[in-house]
Amino acid sequence: MEFNAMEDAIDWLKRHRQEILVGTIVTAAGAAFIVVSAGAGMLVLAPLVFMAEAESPWTGAMCEG
């Protein structure tokens, strides 16, 4: 989802909180956010940069059979 202003994103989230999925990426005012659950049914837009790590142990998809 993409919004031109942060207020528009917050307003949309308030009206559609039952429809939005945790983990959804939202772009508001040129910045990327991820929807996270803060407990008690509250959703929070967290800046996506906080979810990134400088050195991640993740090397790609793994499949065990």
TAJO-V73246 format. One record per run of one state. SS is the DSSP state (hx for helix, st for strand, lp for the rest). FROM is the first residue (numbers start at 0). LEN is the number of residues. Records with the same first field share a line. If there is no record, write none. Layout:
BEGIN
SS->FROM-LEN ; FROM-LEN
END
This chain:
BEGIN
lp->0-1 ; 3-2 ; 15-9 ; 28-2 ; 37-5 ; 51-14
st->1-2 ; 24-4 ; 30-7 ; 42-5
hx->5-10 ; 47-4
END
